[in-house]
């Protein structure tokens, strides 16, 4: 797979449940909440869930970040990720760096968290990061399909002009 940072061709904010996102290989699945008198729960993944195909769930991590933090961008050549914000809210930004992909240069913003219970599968070659939205700190669980390998993590600034992602920050609409 040939990867290369790219100027963004198009950026879409995905506001509903997209069975197939516009970036090839990205999967977004809303979680169904089951309330009862003790609170609520959500079934996150099962082994037969399409969003988890190929994952063994050996690598599970959490990260906690305060509001206003931007942690972007990075990509992997071999590793797929699943991001699952469970507390707070985040804008998950995605940019397709796969030169041979029909969606090369396409960017998406996916809002996820307490108010938007969603899991987002991010394939290798799709640059990603997140911005913590105002309110509570963000607590995010993420899964990987491989054991962490620092040599498979390629980072660059969130405002790198070579990419041109200028959608960071809150806009009062």
VMD Tcl script that builds the backbone (N, CA, C; Angstrom):
set m [mol new atoms 519]
animate dup $m
set s [atomselect $m all]
$s set {name element resname resid chain x y z} {
  {N N UNK 1 A 0.856 -1.170 0.000}
  {CA C UNK 1 A 0.000 0.000 0.000}
  {C C UNK 1 A 0.900 1.230 0.000}
  {N N UNK 2 A 0.695 2.119 -0.944}
  {CA C UNK 2 A 1.465 3.354 -1.000}
  {C C UNK 2 A 0.693 4.452 -0.284}
  {N N UNK 3 A 1.368 5.131 0.664}
  {CA C UNK 3 A 0.730 6.184 1.455}
  {C C UNK 3 A 1.450 7.490 1.218}
  {N N UNK 4 A 0.667 8.557 1.237}
  {CA C UNK 4 A 1.261 9.866 1.046}
  {C C UNK 4 A 0.310 10.930 1.578}
  {N N UNK 5 A 0.832 11.851 2.416}
  {CA C UNK 5 A -0.029 12.963 2.838}
  {C C UNK 5 A -0.536 13.716 1.620}
  {N N UNK 6 A -1.723 14.263 1.737}
  {CA C UNK 6 A -2.361 14.896 0.592}
  {C C UNK 6 A -3.136 16.132 1.018}
  {N N UNK 7 A -3.258 17.067 0.127}
  {CA C UNK 7 A -4.200 18.159 0.349}
  {C C UNK 7 A -5.597 17.571 0.312}
  {N N UNK 8 A -6.438 18.004 1.201}
  {CA C UNK 8 A -7.801 17.480 1.288}
  {C C UNK 8 A -8.607 17.928 0.078}
  {N N UNK 9 A -9.266 16.960 -0.566}
  {CA C UNK 9 A -10.129 17.250 -1.713}
  {C C UNK 9 A -11.509 17.678 -1.261}
  {N N UNK 10 A -12.004 17.011 -0.223}
  {CA C UNK 10 A -13.347 17.291 0.273}
  {C C UNK 10 A -13.403 16.907 1.739}
  {N N UNK 11 A -14.205 17.615 2.524}
  {CA C UNK 11 A -14.362 17.332 3.949}
  {C C UNK 11 A -15.847 17.318 4.252}
  {N N UNK 12 A -16.301 16.245 4.859}
  {CA C UNK 12 A -17.712 16.091 5.186}
  {C C UNK 12 A -17.850 15.830 6.672}
  {N N UNK 13 A -18.780 16.509 7.316}
  {CA C UNK 13 A -19.120 16.198 8.700}
  {C C UNK 13 A -20.258 15.190 8.648}
  {N N UNK 14 A -19.995 14.000 9.148}
  {CA C UNK 14 A -21.006 12.947 9.121}
  {C C UNK 14 A -21.898 13.112 10.338}
  {N N UNK 15 A -23.171 13.386 10.128}
  {CA C UNK 15 A -24.071 13.706 11.223}
  {C C UNK 15 A -25.039 12.595 11.569}
  {N N UNK 16 A -25.125 11.583 10.742}
  {CA C UNK 16 A -26.068 10.514 11.036}
  {C C UNK 16 A -25.340 9.184 10.979}
  {N N UNK 17 A -26.079 8.119 11.173}
  {CA C UNK 17 A -25.482 6.794 11.111}
  {C C UNK 17 A -25.166 6.464 9.661}
  {N N UNK 18 A -23.898 6.469 9.338}
  {CA C UNK 18 A -23.483 6.135 7.982}
  {C C UNK 18 A -23.074 4.670 7.969}
  {N N UNK 19 A -23.902 3.835 7.348}
  {CA C UNK 19 A -23.567 2.413 7.254}
  {C C UNK 19 A -22.242 2.256 6.530}
  {N N UNK 20 A -22.048 3.025 5.495}
  {CA C UNK 20 A -20.776 3.053 4.779}
  {C C UNK 20 A -20.340 4.509 4.738}
  {N N UNK 21 A -19.208 4.794 5.368}
  {CA C UNK 21 A -18.739 6.166 5.295}
  {C C UNK 21 A -18.175 6.401 3.908}
  {N N UNK 22 A -17.877 7.623 3.595}
  {CA C UNK 22 A -17.383 7.937 2.265}
  {C C UNK 22 A -15.914 7.572 2.100}
  {N N UNK 23 A -15.129 7.461 3.180}
  {CA C UNK 23 A -13.746 7.018 3.067}
  {C C UNK 23 A -13.753 5.501 3.055}
  {N N UNK 24 A -13.195 4.945 2.000}
  {CA C UNK 24 A -13.208 3.492 1.833}
  {C C UNK 24 A -12.565 2.795 3.030}
  {N N UNK 25 A -13.276 1.827 3.598}
  {CA C UNK 25 A -12.761 1.029 4.705}
  {C C UNK 25 A -13.093 1.548 6.089}
  {N N UNK 26 A -13.505 2.809 6.199}
  {CA C UNK 26 A -13.905 3.350 7.498}
  {C C UNK 26 A -15.304 2.828 7.806}
  {N N UNK 27 A -15.507 2.371 9.033}
  {CA C UNK 27 A -16.825 1.882 9.448}
  {C C UNK 27 A -17.253 2.666 10.671}
  {N N UNK 28 A -18.473 3.169 10.660}
  {CA C UNK 28 A -19.029 3.901 11.802}
  {C C UNK 28 A -20.290 3.179 12.231}
  {N N UNK 29 A -20.368 2.876 13.515}
  {CA C UNK 29 A -21.555 2.177 14.014}
  {C C UNK 29 A -22.017 2.840 15.291}
  {N N UNK 30 A -23.266 3.308 15.272}
  {CA C UNK 30 A -23.856 3.836 16.505}
  {C C UNK 30 A -24.096 2.688 17.469}
  {N N UNK 31 A -23.942 2.973 18.735}
  {CA C UNK 31 A -24.185 1.976 19.763}
  {C C UNK 31 A -25.602 2.138 20.282}
  {N N UNK 32 A -26.261 1.042 20.514}
  {CA C UNK 32 A -27.616 1.065 21.055}
  {C C UNK 32 A -27.525 1.015 22.575}
  {N N UNK 33 A -28.111 1.998 23.218}
  {CA C UNK 33 A -28.120 2.047 24.675}
  {C C UNK 33 A -29.338 1.303 25.204}
  {N N UNK 34 A -29.127 0.514 26.247}
  {CA C UNK 34 A -30.198 -0.243 26.888}
  {C C UNK 34 A -30.372 0.297 28.307}
  {N N UNK 35 A -31.395 1.143 28.545}
  {CA C UNK 35 A -31.592 1.700 29.884}
  {C C UNK 35 A -32.395 0.760 30.779}
  {N N UNK 36 A -32.122 0.834 32.065}
  {CA C UNK 36 A -32.971 0.193 33.072}
  {C C UNK 36 A -32.867 1.020 34.349}
  {N N UNK 37 A -33.403 0.531 35.462}
  {CA C UNK 37 A -33.437 1.337 36.677}
  {C C UNK 37 A -32.057 1.550 37.303}
  {N N UNK 38 A -31.019 0.885 36.810}
  {CA C UNK 38 A -29.663 1.067 37.335}
  {C C UNK 38 A -28.846 2.034 36.503}
  {N N UNK 39 A -29.332 2.415 35.338}
  {CA C UNK 39 A -28.576 3.259 34.420}
  {C C UNK 39 A -28.752 2.752 33.006}
  {N N UNK 40 A -27.640 2.543 32.301}
  {CA C UNK 40 A -27.731 2.006 30.945}
  {C C UNK 40 A -26.440 1.273 30.607}
  {N N UNK 41 A -26.521 0.441 29.585}
  {CA C UNK 41 A -25.333 -0.217 29.071}
  {C C UNK 41 A -25.453 -0.284 27.554}
  {N N UNK 42 A -24.332 -0.560 26.920}
  {CA C UNK 42 A -24.320 -0.730 25.471}
  {C C UNK 42 A -23.443 -1.921 25.141}
  {N N UNK 43 A -23.904 -2.730 24.226}
  {CA C UNK 43 A -23.058 -3.810 23.717}
  {C C UNK 43 A -22.082 -3.159 22.744}
  {N N UNK 44 A -20.801 -3.232 23.079}
  {CA C UNK 44 A -19.800 -2.533 22.283}
  {C C UNK 44 A -19.445 -3.329 21.040}
  {N N UNK 45 A -18.904 -4.547 21.200}
  {CA C UNK 45 A -18.518 -5.379 20.073}
  {C C UNK 45 A -18.774 -6.828 20.413}
  {N N UNK 46 A -18.995 -7.599 19.376}
  {CA C UNK 46 A -19.016 -9.060 19.472}
  {C C UNK 46 A -18.056 -9.566 18.410}
  {N N UNK 47 A -17.630 -10.788 18.541}
  {CA C UNK 47 A -16.692 -11.348 17.570}
  {C C UNK 47 A -17.286 -11.400 16.164}
  {N N UNK 48 A -18.615 -11.453 16.045}
  {CA C UNK 48 A -19.244 -11.535 14.731}
  {C C UNK 48 A -19.718 -10.179 14.207}
  {N N UNK 49 A -19.321 -9.104 14.860}
  {CA C UNK 49 A -19.712 -7.756 14.468}
  {C C UNK 49 A -18.812 -7.286 13.315}
  {N N UNK 50 A -19.387 -6.835 12.189}
  {CA C UNK 50 A -18.562 -6.421 11.051}
  {C C UNK 50 A -17.527 -5.342 11.393}
  {N N UNK 51 A -17.824 -4.466 12.342}
  {CA C UNK 51 A -16.856 -3.420 12.674}
  {C C UNK 51 A -15.588 -4.013 13.284}
  {N N UNK 52 A -15.696 -5.201 13.869}
  {CA C UNK 52 A -14.558 -5.825 14.552}
  {C C UNK 52 A -13.906 -6.939 13.739}
  {N N UNK 53 A -14.272 -7.121 12.492}
  {CA C UNK 53 A -13.710 -8.202 11.671}
  {C C UNK 53 A -12.190 -8.105 11.632}
  {N N UNK 54 A -11.530 -9.195 11.969}
  {CA C UNK 54 A -10.071 -9.244 11.946}
  {C C UNK 54 A -9.401 -8.793 13.225}
  {N N UNK 55 A -10.170 -8.328 14.196}
  {CA C UNK 55 A -9.608 -7.889 15.472}
  {C C UNK 55 A -9.630 -9.046 16.455}
  {N N UNK 56 A -8.571 -9.174 17.246}
  {CA C UNK 56 A -8.534 -10.206 18.280}
  {C C UNK 56 A -8.757 -9.604 19.657}
  {N N UNK 57 A -8.756 -8.281 19.773}
  {CA C UNK 57 A -8.976 -7.554 21.021}
  {C C UNK 57 A -7.931 -7.873 22.080}
  {N N UNK 58 A -6.718 -8.151 21.639}
  {CA C UNK 58 A -5.618 -8.318 22.587}
  {C C UNK 58 A -5.115 -6.962 23.071}
  {N N UNK 59 A -5.230 -5.955 22.243}
  {CA C UNK 59 A -4.709 -4.634 22.573}
  {C C UNK 59 A -5.881 -3.695 22.830}
  {N N UNK 60 A -6.077 -3.313 24.070}
  {CA C UNK 60 A -7.124 -2.379 24.439}
  {C C UNK 60 A -6.499 -1.319 25.321}
  {N N UNK 61 A -6.752 -0.062 25.014}
  {CA C UNK 61 A -6.160 1.028 25.773}
  {C C UNK 61 A -7.215 2.084 26.025}
  {N N UNK 62 A -6.938 2.944 26.979}
  {CA C UNK 62 A -7.793 4.102 27.211}
  {C C UNK 62 A -6.920 5.334 27.232}
  {N N UNK 63 A -7.507 6.452 26.905}
  {CA C UNK 63 A -6.818 7.723 26.994}
  {C C UNK 63 A -7.795 8.734 27.576}
  {N N UNK 64 A -7.288 9.651 28.381}
  {CA C UNK 64 A -8.117 10.690 28.983}
  {C C UNK 64 A -7.505 12.033 28.617}
  {N N UNK 65 A -8.324 12.942 28.117}
  {CA C UNK 65 A -7.847 14.239 27.663}
  {C C UNK 65 A -8.831 15.323 28.075}
  {N N UNK 66 A -8.323 16.492 28.494}
  {CA C UNK 66 A -9.224 17.601 28.849}
  {C C UNK 66 A -9.769 18.307 27.611}
  {N N UNK 67 A -10.859 19.039 27.791}
  {CA C UNK 67 A -11.487 19.788 26.704}
  {C C UNK 67 A -10.473 20.704 26.039}
  {N N UNK 68 A -10.600 20.851 24.736}
  {CA C UNK 68 A -9.747 21.738 23.973}
  {C C UNK 68 A -8.490 21.081 23.421}
  {N N UNK 69 A -8.177 19.883 23.858}
  {CA C UNK 69 A -6.984 19.201 23.382}
  {C C UNK 69 A -7.214 18.704 21.958}
  {N N UNK 70 A -6.214 18.896 21.115}
  {CA C UNK 70 A -6.222 18.330 19.766}
  {C C UNK 70 A -5.080 17.332 19.703}
  {N N UNK 71 A -5.400 16.092 19.416}
  {CA C UNK 71 A -4.380 15.045 19.279}
  {C C UNK 71 A -4.463 14.519 17.859}
  {N N UNK 72 A -3.693 15.128 16.971}
  {CA C UNK 72 A -3.722 14.720 15.567}
  {C C UNK 72 A -2.437 15.195 14.927}
  {N N UNK 73 A -2.158 14.791 13.796}
  {CA C UNK 73 A -2.611 13.638 13.048}
  {C C UNK 73 A -1.565 12.551 13.132}
  {N N UNK 74 A -1.997 11.320 12.955}
  {CA C UNK 74 A -1.059 10.219 12.760}
  {C C UNK 74 A -1.746 9.139 11.938}
  {N N UNK 75 A -0.927 8.257 11.383}
  {CA C UNK 75 A -1.466 7.128 10.633}
  {C C UNK 75 A -0.539 5.942 10.809}
  {N N UNK 76 A -1.039 4.800 10.432}
  {CA C UNK 76 A -0.281 3.554 10.501}
  {C C UNK 76 A -0.282 2.922 9.118}
  {N N UNK 77 A 0.779 2.199 8.799}
  {CA C UNK 77 A 0.827 1.464 7.540}
  {C C UNK 77 A 0.255 0.061 7.687}
  {N N UNK 78 A 0.249 -0.474 8.925}
  {CA C UNK 78 A -0.186 -1.859 9.140}
  {C C UNK 78 A -1.377 -1.982 10.086}
  {N N UNK 79 A -1.555 -1.065 10.979}
  {CA C UNK 79 A -2.515 -1.212 12.071}
  {C C UNK 79 A -3.847 -0.533 11.779}
  {N N UNK 80 A -4.953 -1.235 12.081}
  {CA C UNK 80 A -6.288 -0.643 12.107}
  {C C UNK 80 A -6.619 -0.295 13.557}
  {N N UNK 81 A -7.400 0.743 13.754}
  {CA C UNK 81 A -7.846 1.165 15.084}
  {C C UNK 81 A -9.364 1.202 15.116}
  {N N UNK 82 A -9.921 1.055 16.317}
  {CA C UNK 82 A -11.319 1.391 16.570}
  {C C UNK 82 A -11.316 2.388 17.719}
  {N N UNK 83 A -11.876 3.578 17.491}
  {CA C UNK 83 A -12.004 4.605 18.529}
  {C C UNK 83 A -13.417 4.520 19.099}
  {N N UNK 84 A -13.516 4.555 20.424}
  {CA C UNK 84 A -14.805 4.512 21.105}
  {C C UNK 84 A -14.781 5.490 22.285}
  {N N UNK 85 A -15.165 6.765 22.053}
  {CA C UNK 85 A -15.264 7.709 23.163}
  {C C UNK 85 A -16.431 7.315 24.071}
  {N N UNK 86 A -16.179 7.173 25.375}
  {CA C UNK 86 A -17.229 6.727 26.289}
  {C C UNK 86 A -17.658 7.812 27.271}
  {N N UNK 87 A -16.832 8.797 27.521}
  {CA C UNK 87 A -17.171 9.939 28.380}
  {C C UNK 87 A -16.740 11.203 27.665}
  {N N UNK 88 A -17.547 12.228 27.746}
  {CA C UNK 88 A -17.226 13.458 27.034}
  {C C UNK 88 A -17.607 13.336 25.570}
  {N N UNK 89 A -17.093 14.267 24.766}
  {CA C UNK 89 A -17.408 14.292 23.340}
  {C C UNK 89 A -16.135 14.605 22.564}
  {N N UNK 90 A -16.029 14.028 21.369}
  {CA C UNK 90 A -14.866 14.282 20.522}
  {C C UNK 90 A -15.292 14.419 19.070}
  {N N UNK 91 A -14.525 15.235 18.357}
  {CA C UNK 91 A -14.596 15.247 16.900}
  {C C UNK 91 A -13.432 14.365 16.454}
  {N N UNK 92 A -13.738 13.266 15.791}
  {CA C UNK 92 A -12.704 12.385 15.262}
  {C C UNK 92 A -12.505 12.787 13.808}
  {N N UNK 93 A -11.285 13.200 13.482}
  {CA C UNK 93 A -10.976 13.650 12.126}
  {C C UNK 93 A -10.248 12.547 11.380}
  {N N UNK 94 A -10.643 12.322 10.139}
  {CA C UNK 94 A -10.085 11.263 9.303}
  {C C UNK 94 A -9.698 11.851 7.949}
  {N N UNK 95 A -8.513 11.478 7.449}
  {CA C UNK 95 A -8.078 11.896 6.118}
  {C C UNK 95 A -7.453 10.681 5.436}
  {N N UNK 96 A -7.914 10.358 4.239}
  {CA C UNK 96 A -7.410 9.194 3.514}
  {C C UNK 96 A -6.085 9.529 2.835}
  {N N UNK 97 A -4.993 8.858 3.270}
  {CA C UNK 97 A -3.660 9.055 2.697}
  {C C UNK 97 A -3.272 7.927 1.738}
  {N N UNK 98 A -4.181 7.010 1.465}
  {CA C UNK 98 A -3.857 5.853 0.619}
  {C C UNK 98 A -3.950 6.261 -0.849}
  {N N UNK 99 A -2.788 6.388 -1.497}
  {CA C UNK 99 A -2.714 6.895 -2.868}
  {C C UNK 99 A -3.590 6.101 -3.832}
  {N N UNK 100 A -3.664 4.793 -3.659}
  {CA C UNK 100 A -4.444 3.959 -4.573}
  {C C UNK 100 A -5.922 3.858 -4.213}
  {N N UNK 101 A -6.341 4.548 -3.170}
  {CA C UNK 101 A -7.734 4.497 -2.733}
  {C C UNK 101 A -8.587 5.459 -3.563}
  {N N UNK 102 A -9.802 5.069 -3.896}
  {CA C UNK 102 A -10.686 5.995 -4.612}
  {C C UNK 102 A -11.079 7.200 -3.758}
  {N N UNK 103 A -10.842 7.119 -2.452}
  {CA C UNK 103 A -11.182 8.243 -1.574}
  {C C UNK 103 A -9.923 8.979 -1.084}
  {N N UNK 104 A -8.807 8.824 -1.783}
  {CA C UNK 104 A -7.571 9.539 -1.456}
  {C C UNK 104 A -7.846 11.038 -1.394}
  {N N UNK 105 A -7.445 11.664 -0.285}
  {CA C UNK 105 A -7.651 13.101 -0.128}
  {C C UNK 105 A -8.990 13.494 0.460}
  {N N UNK 106 A -9.843 12.531 0.764}
  {CA C UNK 106 A -11.148 12.825 1.363}
  {C C UNK 106 A -10.984 12.890 2.880}
  {N N UNK 107 A -11.664 13.840 3.502}
  {CA C UNK 107 A -11.633 13.986 4.965}
  {C C UNK 107 A -13.044 13.923 5.517}
  {N N UNK 108 A -13.148 13.396 6.727}
  {CA C UNK 108 A -14.424 13.355 7.443}
  {C C UNK 108 A -14.208 13.808 8.874}
  {N N UNK 109 A -15.235 14.389 9.450}
  {CA C UNK 109 A -15.309 14.619 10.889}
  {C C UNK 109 A -16.482 13.813 11.409}
  {N N UNK 110 A -16.240 13.030 12.438}
  {CA C UNK 110 A -17.277 12.213 13.063}
  {C C UNK 110 A -17.347 12.634 14.523}
  {N N UNK 111 A -18.524 13.044 14.974}
  {CA C UNK 111 A -18.702 13.403 16.375}
  {C C UNK 111 A -19.153 12.164 17.125}
  {N N UNK 112 A -18.481 11.872 18.229}
  {CA C UNK 112 A -18.783 10.670 18.999}
  {C C UNK 112 A -18.561 10.964 20.484}
  {N N UNK 113 A -19.232 10.177 21.319}
  {CA C UNK 113 A -19.092 10.330 22.768}
  {C C UNK 113 A -20.408 10.039 23.453}
  {N N UNK 114 A -20.569 10.590 24.650}
  {CA C UNK 114 A -21.775 10.308 25.435}
  {C C UNK 114 A -23.059 10.611 24.688}
  {N N UNK 115 A -23.120 11.760 24.021}
  {CA C UNK 115 A -24.335 12.153 23.310}
  {C C UNK 115 A -24.455 11.479 21.950}
  {N N UNK 116 A -23.350 10.988 21.437}
  {CA C UNK 116 A -23.299 10.347 20.130}
  {C C UNK 116 A -22.560 9.019 20.281}
  {N N UNK 117 A -23.193 8.016 20.872}
  {CA C UNK 117 A -22.475 6.760 21.142}
  {C C UNK 117 A -22.160 6.016 19.850}
  {N N UNK 118 A -20.903 6.159 19.413}
  {CA C UNK 118 A -20.463 5.566 18.151}
  {C C UNK 118 A -19.075 4.972 18.301}
  {N N UNK 119 A -18.851 3.917 17.564}
  {CA C UNK 119 A -17.517 3.352 17.408}
  {C C UNK 119 A -17.088 3.623 15.972}
  {N N UNK 120 A -15.812 3.971 15.778}
  {CA C UNK 120 A -15.306 4.299 14.448}
  {C C UNK 120 A -14.096 3.413 14.161}
  {N N UNK 121 A -14.207 2.600 13.127}
  {CA C UNK 121 A -13.073 1.767 12.701}
  {C C UNK 121 A -12.274 2.549 11.669}
  {N N UNK 122 A -10.952 2.630 11.901}
  {CA C UNK 122 A -10.060 3.421 11.062}
  {C C UNK 122 A -9.025 2.483 10.444}
  {N N UNK 123 A -9.091 2.264 9.129}
  {CA C UNK 123 A -8.144 1.341 8.506}
  {C C UNK 123 A -6.741 1.947 8.384}
  {N N UNK 124 A -5.748 1.070 8.257}
  {CA C UNK 124 A -4.375 1.508 8.013}
  {C C UNK 124 A -4.352 2.432 6.806}
  {N N UNK 125 A -3.544 3.494 6.897}
  {CA C UNK 125 A -3.426 4.439 5.798}
  {C C UNK 125 A -4.353 5.629 5.881}
  {N N UNK 126 A -5.310 5.601 6.810}
  {CA C UNK 126 A -6.202 6.745 7.017}
  {C C UNK 126 A -5.679 7.516 8.234}
  {N N UNK 127 A -5.225 8.742 7.981}
  {CA C UNK 127 A -4.722 9.579 9.068}
  {C C UNK 127 A -5.879 9.940 9.980}
  {N N UNK 128 A -5.595 10.045 11.272}
  {CA C UNK 128 A -6.673 10.310 12.220}
  {C C UNK 128 A -6.147 11.029 13.450}
  {N N UNK 129 A -7.085 11.622 14.136}
  {CA C UNK 129 A -6.828 12.312 15.384}
  {C C UNK 129 A -8.154 12.764 15.935}
  {N N UNK 130 A -8.104 13.451 17.055}
  {CA C UNK 130 A -9.361 13.900 17.636}
  {C C UNK 130 A -9.181 15.228 18.348}
  {N N UNK 131 A -10.301 15.925 18.477}
  {CA C UNK 131 A -10.388 17.183 19.207}
  {C C UNK 131 A -11.413 16.978 20.314}
  {N N UNK 132 A -11.024 17.268 21.544}
  {CA C UNK 132 A -11.941 17.123 22.672}
  {C C UNK 132 A -12.860 18.334 22.697}
  {N N UNK 133 A -14.154 18.071 22.667}
  {CA C UNK 133 A -15.144 19.139 22.632}
  {C C UNK 133 A -15.358 19.709 24.037}
  {N N UNK 134 A -15.882 20.936 24.145}
  {CA C UNK 134 A -16.106 21.546 25.457}
  {C C UNK 134 A -16.999 20.675 26.338}
  {N N UNK 135 A -16.766 20.755 27.627}
  {CA C UNK 135 A -17.532 19.968 28.593}
  {C C UNK 135 A -16.603 19.098 29.401}
  {N N UNK 136 A -17.065 17.916 29.722}
  {CA C UNK 136 A -16.266 16.988 30.513}
  {C C UNK 136 A -15.030 16.522 29.759}
  {N N UNK 137 A -14.030 16.069 30.520}
  {CA C UNK 137 A -12.877 15.426 29.904}
  {C C UNK 137 A -13.345 14.274 29.035}
  {N N UNK 138 A -12.543 13.943 28.052}
  {CA C UNK 138 A -12.832 12.820 27.172}
  {C C UNK 138 A -12.161 11.566 27.724}
  {N N UNK 139 A -12.914 10.488 27.810}
  {CA C UNK 139 A -12.360 9.171 28.110}
  {C C UNK 139 A -12.651 8.315 26.895}
  {N N UNK 140 A -11.584 7.854 26.237}
  {CA C UNK 140 A -11.760 7.091 25.016}
  {C C UNK 140 A -11.087 5.731 25.156}
  {N N UNK 141 A -11.819 4.714 24.750}
  {CA C UNK 141 A -11.285 3.365 24.669}
  {C C UNK 141 A -10.952 3.134 23.209}
  {N N UNK 142 A -9.798 2.551 22.966}
  {CA C UNK 142 A -9.506 2.211 21.582}
  {C C UNK 142 A -8.899 0.824 21.500}
  {N N UNK 143 A -9.215 0.191 20.394}
  {CA C UNK 143 A -8.766 -1.168 20.112}
  {C C UNK 143 A -7.863 -1.126 18.887}
  {N N UNK 144 A -6.915 -2.038 18.844}
  {CA C UNK 144 A -6.069 -2.167 17.667}
  {C C UNK 144 A -6.051 -3.624 17.238}
  {N N UNK 145 A -5.795 -3.850 15.973}
  {CA C UNK 145 A -5.736 -5.229 15.481}
  {C C UNK 145 A -4.327 -5.803 15.531}
  {N N UNK 146 A -3.390 -5.045 16.068}
  {CA C UNK 146 A -2.002 -5.493 16.204}
  {C C UNK 146 A -1.444 -4.972 17.520}
  {N N UNK 147 A -0.403 -5.604 17.990}
  {CA C UNK 147 A 0.306 -5.091 19.161}
  {C C UNK 147 A 0.991 -3.791 18.764}
  {N N UNK 148 A 1.009 -2.819 19.678}
  {CA C UNK 148 A 1.584 -1.507 19.394}
  {C C UNK 148 A 3.030 -1.634 18.918}
  {N N UNK 149 A 3.335 -0.951 17.828}
  {CA C UNK 149 A 4.670 -0.926 17.255}
  {C C UNK 149 A 4.988 0.525 16.917}
  {N N UNK 150 A 5.862 1.179 17.698}
  {CA C UNK 150 A 6.152 2.600 17.456}
  {C C UNK 150 A 6.689 2.890 16.053}
  {N N UNK 151 A 7.294 1.903 15.399}
  {CA C UNK 151 A 7.813 2.137 14.046}
  {C C UNK 151 A 6.687 2.211 13.010}
  {N N UNK 152 A 5.445 1.896 13.414}
  {CA C UNK 152 A 4.295 1.961 12.514}
  {C C UNK 152 A 3.399 3.161 12.847}
  {N N UNK 153 A 3.966 4.179 13.462}
  {CA C UNK 153 A 3.188 5.372 13.797}
  {C C UNK 153 A 3.884 6.577 13.187}
  {N N UNK 154 A 3.181 7.267 12.303}
  {CA C UNK 154 A 3.730 8.392 11.574}
  {C C UNK 154 A 2.909 9.630 11.923}
  {N N UNK 155 A 3.551 10.617 12.551}
  {CA C UNK 155 A 2.858 11.792 13.090}
  {C C UNK 155 A 3.243 13.062 12.347}
  {N N UNK 156 A 2.333 14.035 12.386}
  {CA C UNK 156 A 2.610 15.370 11.883}
  {C C UNK 156 A 1.633 16.329 12.546}
  {N N UNK 157 A 1.917 17.623 12.540}
  {CA C UNK 157 A 1.076 18.590 13.258}
  {C C UNK 157 A -0.358 18.632 12.743}
  {N N UNK 158 A -1.279 18.942 13.657}
  {CA C UNK 158 A -2.693 19.001 13.292}
  {C C UNK 158 A -2.983 20.087 12.263}
  {N N UNK 159 A -2.120 21.096 12.215}
  {CA C UNK 159 A -2.340 22.203 11.287}
  {C C UNK 159 A -1.318 22.219 10.150}
  {N N UNK 160 A -0.771 21.066 9.811}
  {CA C UNK 160 A 0.228 20.954 8.754}
  {C C UNK 160 A -0.350 21.472 7.440}
  {N N UNK 161 A 0.266 22.508 6.846}
  {CA C UNK 161 A -0.284 23.061 5.596}
  {C C UNK 161 A -0.237 22.076 4.429}
  {N N UNK 162 A 0.611 21.053 4.516}
  {CA C UNK 162 A 0.653 20.056 3.445}
  {C C UNK 162 A -0.662 19.274 3.362}
  {N N UNK 163 A -1.384 19.193 4.491}
  {CA C UNK 163 A -2.668 18.505 4.520}
  {C C UNK 163 A -3.808 19.498 4.337}
  {N N UNK 164 A -3.736 20.614 5.035}
  {CA C UNK 164 A -4.746 21.649 4.873}
  {C C UNK 164 A -6.052 21.384 5.594}
  {N N UNK 165 A -6.008 20.622 6.705}
  {CA C UNK 165 A -7.230 20.397 7.485}
  {C C UNK 165 A -7.432 21.621 8.369}
  {N N UNK 166 A -8.428 22.420 8.032}
  {CA C UNK 166 A -8.636 23.690 8.740}
  {C C UNK 166 A -9.950 23.688 9.519}
  {N N UNK 167 A -10.482 22.522 9.837}
  {CA C UNK 167 A -11.779 22.441 10.510}
  {C C UNK 167 A -11.657 22.358 12.023}
  {N N UNK 168 A -10.450 22.491 12.592}
  {CA C UNK 168 A -10.318 22.426 14.049}
  {C C UNK 168 A -10.949 23.639 14.693}
  {N N UNK 169 A -11.399 23.483 15.915}
  {CA C UNK 169 A -11.976 24.590 16.662}
  {C C UNK 169 A -13.486 24.608 16.558}
  {N N UNK 170 A -14.098 25.225 17.536}
  {CA C UNK 170 A -15.551 25.286 17.610}
  {C C UNK 170 A -16.018 26.511 16.835}
  {N N UNK 171 A -17.003 26.314 15.983}
  {CA C UNK 171 A -17.628 27.413 15.251}
  {C C UNK 171 A -19.046 27.567 15.761}
  {N N UNK 172 A -19.379 28.768 16.217}
  {CA C UNK 172 A -20.733 29.034 16.674}
  {C C UNK 172 A -21.617 29.242 15.456}
  {N N UNK 173 A -22.565 28.330 15.241}
  {CA C UNK 173 A -23.396 28.389 14.014}
  {C C UNK 173 A -24.770 28.910 14.331}
}
mol reanalyze $m
mol bondsrecalc $m
mol representation Tube
mol addrep $m
